Amino acid sequence: MRCRGVAALLACVLGVSGCLTGCAQSVDPIERLGKKAAQKVRTHGPPVDAYRRWGLSAPRDPAPDPPARRPAVRGAGPGLPPVVDRVPTRDKVVFLTFGDGAEKDPRFVDMVRELRLPVSVFLTDSVIGPGYAHFGRLRAVGASVQNHTLDHPYLPGLPYAGQRAEICGQQEKLKRRFGIRPRLFRPPYGDYDDDTLRAAGDCGIAAVVLWRDGDRLRPGDILHCPAGENGTTLVATTTRMLNRIQRQGFTVARLEDYL
């Protein structure tokens, strides 16, 4: 800018001074968004009011950093994967697992996304059917997809070959659907025998995952959230479980980080 004459020179100096004063103020682009927006940008966890929207009594505590190494879990026998309903850890964490019914409540995807909720979902091919698209959306917001057989049979009633077909067949289905071969497997109804474990190991399963019941939680408990109890929705069931977890001083962690 060219300044001519005394008056113009004075105006020019004042203009520069004003510019310098303005430039000395904060120009943090986050602050320009306003207080409410800045809180959401700076918070890496859920939005500050998300817990109220989903019926929680307090904000969900973030999980601790995952262990550098997964805790050692003993196999069920030579060459067999372990069977677990609890992971050995001192962290005050528990793990949320779900079955095929998660696709029956479309709001569940929103809940997982807004609460940054780490969940593991065990899928049966014949039960899901067209619901695979729903689980694609769940995976997109961080859910883990694991194996629950092709047809949900009572596995101990099948010979080894039949059990292997159920488990390996679902491994291949999930590989084609999502590009992953699950590491974890849950037998239908929680029932298994030695052939189940042998078949699971032969299909590349690292652990057979059951769950723990009871009101009192312990570090590392694996919990199962049924797809709605007594006519309630999956979101309502999950909310009740999350409030119970919080009341006992625990938080939810990602099962695959520990197992």
SEVEX-855214 format. One record per residue (C-alpha): residue number from 1; x, y, z negated; residue in three letters. Coordinates in steps of 0.1 Angstrom, whole numbers. Example, Ala and Ser with C-alpha at 12.3 -4.5 7.8 and 13.67 -1.06 7.14 Angstrom:
2
<r><n>1</n><xx>123</xx><yy>-45</yy><zz>-78</zz><res>ALA</res></r>
<r><n>2</n><xx>137</xx><yy>-11</yy><zz>-71</zz><res>SER</res></r>
! end
This chain:
259
<r><n>1</n><xx>0</xx><yy>0</yy><zz>0</zz><res>MET</res></r>
<r><n>2</n><xx>15</xx><yy>34</yy><zz>11</zz><res>ARG</res></r>
<r><n>3</n><xx>10</xx><yy>64</yy><zz>-15</zz><res>CYS</res></r>
<r><n>4</n><xx>12</xx><yy>100</yy><zz>-3</zz><res>ARG</res></r>
<r><n>5</n><xx>13</xx><yy>132</yy><zz>-25</zz><res>GLY</res></r>
<r><n>6</n><xx>13</xx><yy>135</yy><zz>-62</zz><res>VAL</res></r>
<r><n>7</n><xx>-24</xx><yy>127</yy><zz>-67</zz><res>ALA</res></r>
<r><n>8</n><xx>-21</xx><yy>97</yy><zz>-45</zz><res>ALA</res></r>
<r><n>9</n><xx>11</xx><yy>86</yy><zz>-62</zz><res>LEU</res></r>
<r><n>10</n><xx>-7</xx><yy>88</yy><zz>-96</zz><res>LEU</res></r>
<r><n>11</n><xx>-36</xx><yy>68</yy><zz>-84</zz><res>ALA</res></r>
<r><n>12</n><xx>-12</xx><yy>42</yy><zz>-69</zz><res>CYS</res></r>
<r><n>13</n><xx>6</xx><yy>39</yy><zz>-102</zz><res>VAL</res></r>
<r><n>14</n><xx>-26</xx><yy>36</yy><zz>-122</zz><res>LEU</res></r>
<r><n>15</n><xx>-38</xx><yy>9</yy><zz>-97</zz><res>GLY</res></r>
<r><n>16</n><xx>-6</xx><yy>-11</yy><zz>-101</zz><res>VAL</res></r>
<r><n>17</n><xx>-9</xx><yy>-7</yy><zz>-139</zz><res>SER</res></r>
<r><n>18</n><xx>-44</xx><yy>-19</yy><zz>-139</zz><res>GLY</res></r>
<r><n>19</n><xx>-34</xx><yy>-49</yy><zz>-118</zz><res>CYS</res></r>
<r><n>20</n><xx>-6</xx><yy>-58</yy><zz>-141</zz><res>LEU</res></r>
<r><n>21</n><xx>-29</xx><yy>-55</yy><zz>-171</zz><res>THR</res></r>
<r><n>22</n><xx>-54</xx><yy>-78</yy><zz>-155</zz><res>GLY</res></r>
<r><n>23</n><xx>-28</xx><yy>-102</yy><zz>-145</zz><res>CYS</res></r>
<r><n>24</n><xx>-15</xx><yy>-104</yy><zz>-181</zz><res>ALA</res></r>
<r><n>25</n><xx>-49</xx><yy>-117</yy><zz>-191</zz><res>GLN</res></r>
<r><n>26</n><xx>-57</xx><yy>-155</yy><zz>-191</zz><res>SER</res></r>
<r><n>27</n><xx>-64</xx><yy>-168</yy><zz>-156</zz><res>VAL</res></r>
<r><n>28</n><xx>-69</xx><yy>-203</yy><zz>-167</zz><res>ASP</res></r>
<r><n>29</n><xx>-93</xx><yy>-216</yy><zz>-140</zz><res>PRO</res></r>
<r><n>30</n><xx>-109</xx><yy>-239</yy><zz>-166</zz><res>ILE</res></r>
<r><n>31</n><xx>-118</xx><yy>-209</yy><zz>-188</zz><res>GLU</res></r>
<r><n>32</n><xx>-135</xx><yy>-193</yy><zz>-158</zz><res>ARG</res></r>
<r><n>33</n><xx>-159</xx><yy>-222</yy><zz>-158</zz><res>LEU</res></r>
<r><n>34</n><xx>-174</xx><yy>-212</yy><zz>-191</zz><res>GLY</res></r>
<r><n>35</n><xx>-172</xx><yy>-229</yy><zz>-225</zz><res>LYS</res></r>
<r><n>36</n><xx>-196</xx><yy>-257</yy><zz>-218</zz><res>LYS</res></r>
<r><n>37</n><xx>-180</xx><yy>-267</yy><zz>-185</zz><res>ALA</res></r>
<r><n>38</n><xx>-145</xx><yy>-263</yy><zz>-200</zz><res>ALA</res></r>
<r><n>39</n><xx>-154</xx><yy>-288</yy><zz>-227</zz><res>GLN</res></r>
<r><n>40</n><xx>-164</xx><yy>-314</yy><zz>-201</zz><res>LYS</res></r>
<r><n>41</n><xx>-132</xx><yy>-308</yy><zz>-180</zz><res>VAL</res></r>
<r><n>42</n><xx>-109</xx><yy>-310</yy><zz>-209</zz><res>ARG</res></r>
<r><n>43</n><xx>-125</xx><yy>-341</yy><zz>-225</zz><res>THR</res></r>
<r><n>44</n><xx>-112</xx><yy>-373</yy><zz>-210</zz><res>HIS</res></r>
<r><n>45</n><xx>-139</xx><yy>-394</yy><zz>-228</zz><res>GLY</res></r>
<r><n>46</n><xx>-177</xx><yy>-392</yy><zz>-225</zz><res>PRO</res></r>
<r><n>47</n><xx>-193</xx><yy>-357</yy><zz>-223</zz><res>PRO</res></r>
<r><n>48</n><xx>-199</xx><yy>-344</yy><zz>-258</zz><res>VAL</res></r>
<r><n>49</n><xx>-236</xx><yy>-348</yy><zz>-257</zz><res>ASP</res></r>
<r><n>50</n><xx>-238</xx><yy>-382</yy><zz>-239</zz><res>ALA</res></r>
<r><n>51</n><xx>-241</xx><yy>-402</yy><zz>-271</zz><res>TYR</res></r>
<r><n>52</n><xx>-274</xx><yy>-384</yy><zz>-280</zz><res>ARG</res></r>
<r><n>53</n><xx>-289</xx><yy>-391</yy><zz>-246</zz><res>ARG</res></r>
<r><n>54</n><xx>-283</xx><yy>-428</yy><zz>-251</zz><res>TRP</res></r>
<r><n>55</n><xx>-296</xx><yy>-430</yy><zz>-287</zz><res>GLY</res></r>
<r><n>56</n><xx>-263</xx><yy>-433</yy><zz>-305</zz><res>LEU</res></r>
<r><n>57</n><xx>-259</xx><yy>-418</yy><zz>-340</zz><res>SER</res></r>
<r><n>58</n><xx>-224</xx><yy>-405</yy><zz>-333</zz><res>ALA</res></r>
<r><n>59</n><xx>-200</xx><yy>-401</yy><zz>-304</zz><res>PRO</res></r>
<r><n>60</n><xx>-183</xx><yy>-434</yy><zz>-293</zz><res>ARG</res></r>
<r><n>61</n><xx>-148</xx><yy>-436</yy><zz>-306</zz><res>ASP</res></r>
<r><n>62</n><xx>-122</xx><yy>-443</yy><zz>-279</zz><res>PRO</res></r>
<r><n>63</n><xx>-105</xx><yy>-477</yy><zz>-279</zz><res>ALA</res></r>
<r><n>64</n><xx>-68</xx><yy>-477</yy><zz>-290</zz><res>PRO</res></r>
<r><n>65</n><xx>-42</xx><yy>-482</yy><zz>-264</zz><res>ASP</res></r>
<r><n>66</n><xx>-43</xx><yy>-518</yy><zz>-251</zz><res>PRO</res></r>
<r><n>67</n><xx>-15</xx><yy>-541</yy><zz>-265</zz><res>PRO</res></r>
<r><n>68</n><xx>17</xx><yy>-542</yy><zz>-244</zz><res>ALA</res></r>
<r><n>69</n><xx>11</xx><yy>-580</yy><zz>-243</zz><res>ARG</res></r>
<r><n>70</n><xx>-21</xx><yy>-599</yy><zz>-246</zz><res>ARG</res></r>
<r><n>71</n><xx>-23</xx><yy>-618</yy><zz>-279</zz><res>PRO</res></r>
<r><n>72</n><xx>-13</xx><yy>-655</yy><zz>-276</zz><res>ALA</res></r>
<r><n>73</n><xx>-43</xx><yy>-678</yy><zz>-276</zz><res>VAL</res></r>
<r><n>74</n><xx>-38</xx><yy>-715</yy><zz>-279</zz><res>ARG</res></r>
<r><n>75</n><xx>-52</xx><yy>-737</yy><zz>-252</zz><res>GLY</res></r>
<r><n>76</n><xx>-79</xx><yy>-763</yy><zz>-259</zz><res>ALA</res></r>
<r><n>77</n><xx>-54</xx><yy>-791</yy><zz>-250</zz><res>GLY</res></r>
<r><n>78</n><xx>-24</xx><yy>-798</yy><zz>-228</zz><res>PRO</res></r>
<r><n>79</n><xx>-29</xx><yy>-780</yy><zz>-195</zz><res>GLY</res></r>
<r><n>80</n><xx>-64</xx><yy>-767</yy><zz>-206</zz><res>LEU</res></r>
<r><n>81</n><xx>-75</xx><yy>-731</yy><zz>-209</zz><res>PRO</res></r>
<r><n>82</n><xx>-84</xx><yy>-718</yy><zz>-244</zz><res>PRO</res></r>
<r><n>83</n><xx>-120</xx><yy>-715</yy><zz>-256</zz><res>VAL</res></r>
<r><n>84</n><xx>-125</xx><yy>-683</yy><zz>-275</zz><res>VAL</res></r>
<r><n>85</n><xx>-152</xx><yy>-664</yy><zz>-293</zz><res>ASP</res></r>
<r><n>86</n><xx>-128</xx><yy>-640</yy><zz>-309</zz><res>ARG</res></r>
<r><n>87</n><xx>-94</xx><yy>-625</yy><zz>-299</zz><res>VAL</res></r>
<r><n>88</n><xx>-66</xx><yy>-624</yy><zz>-325</zz><res>PRO</res></r>
<r><n>89</n><xx>-60</xx><yy>-587</yy><zz>-331</zz><res>THR</res></r>
<r><n>90</n><xx>-57</xx><yy>-562</yy><zz>-360</zz><res>ARG</res></r>
<r><n>91</n><xx>-73</xx><yy>-534</yy><zz>-340</zz><res>ASP</res></r>
<r><n>92</n><xx>-108</xx><yy>-526</yy><zz>-352</zz><res>LYS</res></r>
<r><n>93</n><xx>-123</xx><yy>-534</yy><zz>-318</zz><res>VAL</res></r>
<r><n>94</n><xx>-150</xx><yy>-557</yy><zz>-305</zz><res>VAL</res></r>
<r><n>95</n><xx>-159</xx><yy>-567</yy><zz>-270</zz><res>PHE</res></r>
<r><n>96</n><xx>-192</xx><yy>-564</yy><zz>-252</zz><res>LEU</res></r>
<r><n>97</n><xx>-202</xx><yy>-591</yy><zz>-227</zz><res>THR</res></r>
<r><n>98</n><xx>-233</xx><yy>-594</yy><zz>-206</zz><res>PHE</res></r>
<r><n>99</n><xx>-250</xx><yy>-620</yy><zz>-184</zz><res>GLY</res></r>
<r><n>100</n><xx>-269</xx><yy>-619</yy><zz>-152</zz><res>ASP</res></r>
<r><n>101</n><xx>-298</xx><yy>-600</yy><zz>-166</zz><res>GLY</res></r>
<r><n>102</n><xx>-279</xx><yy>-567</yy><zz>-165</zz><res>ALA</res></r>
<r><n>103</n><xx>-293</xx><yy>-561</yy><zz>-130</zz><res>GLU</res></r>
<r><n>104</n><xx>-328</xx><yy>-559</yy><zz>-144</zz><res>LYS</res></r>
<r><n>105</n><xx>-323</xx><yy>-525</yy><zz>-160</zz><res>ASP</res></r>
<r><n>106</n><xx>-311</xx><yy>-499</yy><zz>-134</zz><res>PRO</res></r>
<r><n>107</n><xx>-304</xx><yy>-474</yy><zz>-162</zz><res>ARG</res></r>
<r><n>108</n><xx>-276</xx><yy>-496</yy><zz>-175</zz><res>PHE</res></r>
<r><n>109</n><xx>-252</xx><yy>-484</yy><zz>-148</zz><res>VAL</res></r>
<r><n>110</n><xx>-258</xx><yy>-448</yy><zz>-159</zz><res>ASP</res></r>
<r><n>111</n><xx>-252</xx><yy>-458</yy><zz>-195</zz><res>MET</res></r>
<r><n>112</n><xx>-219</xx><yy>-475</yy><zz>-188</zz><res>VAL</res></r>
<r><n>113</n><xx>-207</xx><yy>-446</yy><zz>-167</zz><res>ARG</res></r>
<r><n>114</n><xx>-217</xx><yy>-418</yy><zz>-191</zz><res>GLU</res></r>
<r><n>115</n><xx>-204</xx><yy>-435</yy><zz>-222</zz><res>LEU</res></r>
<r><n>116</n><xx>-172</xx><yy>-448</yy><zz>-205</zz><res>ARG</res></r>
<r><n>117</n><xx>-183</xx><yy>-482</yy><zz>-219</zz><res>LEU</res></r>
<r><n>118</n><xx>-159</xx><yy>-511</yy><zz>-213</zz><res>PRO</res></r>
<r><n>119</n><xx>-181</xx><yy>-542</yy><zz>-205</zz><res>VAL</res></r>
<r><n>120</n><xx>-176</xx><yy>-576</yy><zz>-190</zz><res>SER</res></r>
<r><n>121</n><xx>-204</xx><yy>-592</yy><zz>-170</zz><res>VAL</res></r>
<r><n>122</n><xx>-206</xx><yy>-629</yy><zz>-163</zz><res>PHE</res></r>
<r><n>123</n><xx>-224</xx><yy>-637</yy><zz>-130</zz><res>LEU</res></r>
<r><n>124</n><xx>-243</xx><yy>-667</yy><zz>-117</zz><res>THR</res></r>
<r><n>125</n><xx>-247</xx><yy>-666</yy><zz>-79</zz><res>ASP</res></r>
<r><n>126</n><xx>-282</xx><yy>-681</yy><zz>-76</zz><res>SER</res></r>
<r><n>127</n><xx>-296</xx><yy>-659</yy><zz>-103</zz><res>VAL</res></r>
<r><n>128</n><xx>-281</xx><yy>-627</yy><zz>-90</zz><res>ILE</res></r>
<r><n>129</n><xx>-292</xx><yy>-630</yy><zz>-53</zz><res>GLY</res></r>
<r><n>130</n><xx>-298</xx><yy>-595</yy><zz>-40</zz><res>PRO</res></r>
<r><n>131</n><xx>-286</xx><yy>-580</yy><zz>-73</zz><res>GLY</res></r>
<r><n>132</n><xx>-250</xx><yy>-582</yy><zz>-62</zz><res>TYR</res></r>
<r><n>133</n><xx>-252</xx><yy>-545</yy><zz>-50</zz><res>ALA</res></r>
<r><n>134</n><xx>-261</xx><yy>-535</yy><zz>-85</zz><res>HIS</res></r>
<r><n>135</n><xx>-230</xx><yy>-552</yy><zz>-99</zz><res>PHE</res></r>
<r><n>136</n><xx>-209</xx><yy>-534</yy><zz>-72</zz><res>GLY</res></r>
<r><n>137</n><xx>-221</xx><yy>-502</yy><zz>-87</zz><res>ARG</res></r>
<r><n>138</n><xx>-212</xx><yy>-515</yy><zz>-122</zz><res>LEU</res></r>
<r><n>139</n><xx>-177</xx><yy>-524</yy><zz>-110</zz><res>ARG</res></r>
<r><n>140</n><xx>-174</xx><yy>-489</yy><zz>-96</zz><res>ALA</res></r>
<r><n>141</n><xx>-179</xx><yy>-474</yy><zz>-130</zz><res>VAL</res></r>
<r><n>142</n><xx>-154</xx><yy>-498</yy><zz>-147</zz><res>GLY</res></r>
<r><n>143</n><xx>-173</xx><yy>-530</yy><zz>-155</zz><res>ALA</res></r>
<r><n>144</n><xx>-154</xx><yy>-563</yy><zz>-152</zz><res>SER</res></r>
<r><n>145</n><xx>-170</xx><yy>-591</yy><zz>-132</zz><res>VAL</res></r>
<r><n>146</n><xx>-164</xx><yy>-627</yy><zz>-144</zz><res>GLN</res></r>
<r><n>147</n><xx>-176</xx><yy>-662</yy><zz>-136</zz><res>ASN</res></r>
<r><n>148</n><xx>-208</xx><yy>-679</yy><zz>-148</zz><res>HIS</res></r>
<r><n>149</n><xx>-211</xx><yy>-707</yy><zz>-122</zz><res>THR</res></r>
<r><n>150</n><xx>-231</xx><yy>-709</yy><zz>-90</zz><res>LEU</res></r>
<r><n>151</n><xx>-264</xx><yy>-723</yy><zz>-102</zz><res>ASP</res></r>
<r><n>152</n><xx>-263</xx><yy>-720</yy><zz>-140</zz><res>HIS</res></r>
<r><n>153</n><xx>-266</xx><yy>-758</yy><zz>-147</zz><res>PRO</res></r>
<r><n>154</n><xx>-260</xx><yy>-776</yy><zz>-180</zz><res>TYR</res></r>
<r><n>155</n><xx>-224</xx><yy>-785</yy><zz>-172</zz><res>LEU</res></r>
<r><n>156</n><xx>-219</xx><yy>-814</yy><zz>-196</zz><res>PRO</res></r>
<r><n>157</n><xx>-247</xx><yy>-832</yy><zz>-177</zz><res>GLY</res></r>
<r><n>158</n><xx>-225</xx><yy>-831</yy><zz>-145</zz><res>LEU</res></r>
<r><n>159</n><xx>-195</xx><yy>-852</yy><zz>-135</zz><res>PRO</res></r>
<r><n>160</n><xx>-161</xx><yy>-835</yy><zz>-132</zz><res>TYR</res></r>
<r><n>161</n><xx>-166</xx><yy>-830</yy><zz>-94</zz><res>ALA</res></r>
<r><n>162</n><xx>-199</xx><yy>-813</yy><zz>-99</zz><res>GLY</res></r>
<r><n>163</n><xx>-186</xx><yy>-790</yy><zz>-126</zz><res>GLN</res></r>
<r><n>164</n><xx>-156</xx><yy>-781</yy><zz>-105</zz><res>ARG</res></r>
<r><n>165</n><xx>-179</xx><yy>-773</yy><zz>-75</zz><res>ALA</res></r>
<r><n>166</n><xx>-199</xx><yy>-750</yy><zz>-97</zz><res>GLU</res></r>
<r><n>167</n><xx>-169</xx><yy>-731</yy><zz>-111</zz><res>ILE</res></r>
<r><n>168</n><xx>-146</xx><yy>-730</yy><zz>-81</zz><res>CYS</res></r>
<r><n>169</n><xx>-176</xx><yy>-722</yy><zz>-58</zz><res>GLY</res></r>
<r><n>170</n><xx>-184</xx><yy>-691</yy><zz>-78</zz><res>GLN</res></r>
<r><n>171</n><xx>-147</xx><yy>-681</yy><zz>-78</zz><res>GLN</res></r>
<r><n>172</n><xx>-149</xx><yy>-681</yy><zz>-40</zz><res>GLU</res></r>
<r><n>173</n><xx>-182</xx><yy>-663</yy><zz>-39</zz><res>LYS</res></r>
<r><n>174</n><xx>-169</xx><yy>-635</yy><zz>-61</zz><res>LEU</res></r>
<r><n>175</n><xx>-137</xx><yy>-633</yy><zz>-42</zz><res>LYS</res></r>
<r><n>176</n><xx>-157</xx><yy>-627</yy><zz>-10</zz><res>ARG</res></r>
<r><n>177</n><xx>-181</xx><yy>-603</yy><zz>-26</zz><res>ARG</res></r>
<r><n>178</n><xx>-156</xx><yy>-582</yy><zz>-47</zz><res>PHE</res></r>
<r><n>179</n><xx>-121</xx><yy>-592</yy><zz>-36</zz><res>GLY</res></r>
<r><n>180</n><xx>-112</xx><yy>-607</yy><zz>-70</zz><res>ILE</res></r>
<r><n>181</n><xx>-109</xx><yy>-641</yy><zz>-85</zz><res>ARG</res></r>
<r><n>182</n><xx>-121</xx><yy>-639</yy><zz>-121</zz><res>PRO</res></r>
<r><n>183</n><xx>-97</xx><yy>-650</yy><zz>-149</zz><res>ARG</res></r>
<r><n>184</n><xx>-126</xx><yy>-656</yy><zz>-174</zz><res>LEU</res></r>
<r><n>185</n><xx>-154</xx><yy>-680</yy><zz>-174</zz><res>PHE</res></r>
<r><n>186</n><xx>-185</xx><yy>-685</yy><zz>-195</zz><res>ARG</res></r>
<r><n>187</n><xx>-203</xx><yy>-718</yy><zz>-193</zz><res>PRO</res></r>
<r><n>188</n><xx>-241</xx><yy>-716</yy><zz>-191</zz><res>PRO</res></r>
<r><n>189</n><xx>-258</xx><yy>-718</yy><zz>-225</zz><res>TYR</res></r>
<r><n>190</n><xx>-223</xx><yy>-718</yy><zz>-241</zz><res>GLY</res></r>
<r><n>191</n><xx>-221</xx><yy>-756</yy><zz>-236</zz><res>ASP</res></r>
<r><n>192</n><xx>-191</xx><yy>-775</yy><zz>-222</zz><res>TYR</res></r>
<r><n>193</n><xx>-171</xx><yy>-807</yy><zz>-224</zz><res>ASP</res></r>
<r><n>194</n><xx>-136</xx><yy>-818</yy><zz>-216</zz><res>ASP</res></r>
<r><n>195</n><xx>-144</xx><yy>-820</yy><zz>-179</zz><res>ASP</res></r>
<r><n>196</n><xx>-156</xx><yy>-784</yy><zz>-180</zz><res>THR</res></r>
<r><n>197</n><xx>-123</xx><yy>-772</yy><zz>-194</zz><res>LEU</res></r>
<r><n>198</n><xx>-103</xx><yy>-793</yy><zz>-169</zz><res>ARG</res></r>
<r><n>199</n><xx>-124</xx><yy>-780</yy><zz>-140</zz><res>ALA</res></r>
<r><n>200</n><xx>-121</xx><yy>-744</yy><zz>-152</zz><res>ALA</res></r>
<r><n>201</n><xx>-83</xx><yy>-748</yy><zz>-154</zz><res>GLY</res></r>
<r><n>202</n><xx>-82</xx><yy>-763</yy><zz>-120</zz><res>ASP</res></r>
<r><n>203</n><xx>-102</xx><yy>-733</yy><zz>-106</zz><res>CYS</res></r>
<r><n>204</n><xx>-77</xx><yy>-708</yy><zz>-120</zz><res>GLY</res></r>
<r><n>205</n><xx>-96</xx><yy>-698</yy><zz>-151</zz><res>ILE</res></r>
<r><n>206</n><xx>-74</xx><yy>-684</yy><zz>-179</zz><res>ALA</res></r>
<r><n>207</n><xx>-99</xx><yy>-686</yy><zz>-207</zz><res>ALA</res></r>
<r><n>208</n><xx>-134</xx><yy>-700</yy><zz>-214</zz><res>VAL</res></r>
<r><n>209</n><xx>-153</xx><yy>-672</yy><zz>-232</zz><res>VAL</res></r>
<r><n>210</n><xx>-181</xx><yy>-678</yy><zz>-257</zz><res>LEU</res></r>
<r><n>211</n><xx>-194</xx><yy>-653</yy><zz>-283</zz><res>TRP</res></r>
<r><n>212</n><xx>-199</xx><yy>-648</yy><zz>-320</zz><res>ARG</res></r>
<r><n>213</n><xx>-232</xx><yy>-642</yy><zz>-338</zz><res>ASP</res></r>
<r><n>214</n><xx>-239</xx><yy>-627</yy><zz>-372</zz><res>GLY</res></r>
<r><n>215</n><xx>-242</xx><yy>-592</yy><zz>-386</zz><res>ASP</res></r>
<r><n>216</n><xx>-207</xx><yy>-588</yy><zz>-401</zz><res>ARG</res></r>
<r><n>217</n><xx>-181</xx><yy>-579</yy><zz>-375</zz><res>LEU</res></r>
<r><n>218</n><xx>-144</xx><yy>-589</yy><zz>-375</zz><res>ARG</res></r>
<r><n>219</n><xx>-116</xx><yy>-574</yy><zz>-354</zz><res>PRO</res></r>
<r><n>220</n><xx>-116</xx><yy>-591</yy><zz>-320</zz><res>GLY</res></r>
<r><n>221</n><xx>-151</xx><yy>-604</yy><zz>-320</zz><res>ASP</res></r>
<r><n>222</n><xx>-166</xx><yy>-612</yy><zz>-286</zz><res>ILE</res></r>
<r><n>223</n><xx>-203</xx><yy>-601</yy><zz>-286</zz><res>LEU</res></r>
<r><n>224</n><xx>-231</xx><yy>-611</yy><zz>-262</zz><res>HIS</res></r>
<r><n>225</n><xx>-258</xx><yy>-586</yy><zz>-253</zz><res>CYS</res></r>
<r><n>226</n><xx>-289</xx><yy>-604</yy><zz>-240</zz><res>PRO</res></r>
<r><n>227</n><xx>-308</xx><yy>-587</yy><zz>-212</zz><res>ALA</res></r>
<r><n>228</n><xx>-335</xx><yy>-573</yy><zz>-235</zz><res>GLY</res></r>
<r><n>229</n><xx>-349</xx><yy>-590</yy><zz>-266</zz><res>GLU</res></r>
<r><n>230</n><xx>-385</xx><yy>-591</yy><zz>-276</zz><res>ASN</res></r>
<r><n>231</n><xx>-395</xx><yy>-571</yy><zz>-245</zz><res>GLY</res></r>
<r><n>232</n><xx>-369</xx><yy>-544</yy><zz>-250</zz><res>THR</res></r>
<r><n>233</n><xx>-347</xx><yy>-531</yy><zz>-222</zz><res>THR</res></r>
<r><n>234</n><xx>-310</xx><yy>-539</yy><zz>-219</zz><res>LEU</res></r>
<r><n>235</n><xx>-302</xx><yy>-503</yy><zz>-226</zz><res>VAL</res></r>
<r><n>236</n><xx>-322</xx><yy>-504</yy><zz>-258</zz><res>ALA</res></r>
<r><n>237</n><xx>-305</xx><yy>-537</yy><zz>-269</zz><res>THR</res></r>
<r><n>238</n><xx>-271</xx><yy>-522</yy><zz>-261</zz><res>THR</res></r>
<r><n>239</n><xx>-279</xx><yy>-490</yy><zz>-280</zz><res>THR</res></r>
<r><n>240</n><xx>-288</xx><yy>-511</yy><zz>-311</zz><res>ARG</res></r>
<r><n>241</n><xx>-256</xx><yy>-531</yy><zz>-308</zz><res>MET</res></r>
<r><n>242</n><xx>-234</xx><yy>-499</yy><zz>-304</zz><res>LEU</res></r>
<r><n>243</n><xx>-250</xx><yy>-483</yy><zz>-335</zz><res>ASN</res></r>
<r><n>244</n><xx>-242</xx><yy>-515</yy><zz>-355</zz><res>ARG</res></r>
<r><n>245</n><xx>-206</xx><yy>-515</yy><zz>-342</zz><res>ILE</res></r>
<r><n>246</n><xx>-202</xx><yy>-478</yy><zz>-352</zz><res>GLN</res></r>
<r><n>247</n><xx>-218</xx><yy>-483</yy><zz>-387</zz><res>ARG</res></r>
<r><n>248</n><xx>-192</xx><yy>-510</yy><zz>-394</zz><res>GLN</res></r>
<r><n>249</n><xx>-163</xx><yy>-488</yy><zz>-383</zz><res>GLY</res></r>
<r><n>250</n><xx>-155</xx><yy>-505</yy><zz>-350</zz><res>PHE</res></r>
<r><n>251</n><xx>-153</xx><yy>-494</yy><zz>-314</zz><res>THR</res></r>
<r><n>252</n><xx>-156</xx><yy>-512</yy><zz>-281</zz><res>VAL</res></r>
<r><n>253</n><xx>-125</xx><yy>-522</yy><zz>-261</zz><res>ALA</res></r>
<r><n>254</n><xx>-119</xx><yy>-539</yy><zz>-227</zz><res>ARG</res></r>
<r><n>255</n><xx>-118</xx><yy>-576</yy><zz>-232</zz><res>LEU</res></r>
<r><n>256</n><xx>-95</xx><yy>-581</yy><zz>-202</zz><res>GLU</res></r>
<r><n>257</n><xx>-68</xx><yy>-560</yy><zz>-219</zz><res>ASP</res></r>
<r><n>258</n><xx>-67</xx><yy>-585</yy><zz>-248</zz><res>TYR</res></r>
<r><n>259</n><xx>-74</xx><yy>-618</yy><zz>-232</zz><res>LEU</res></r>
! end
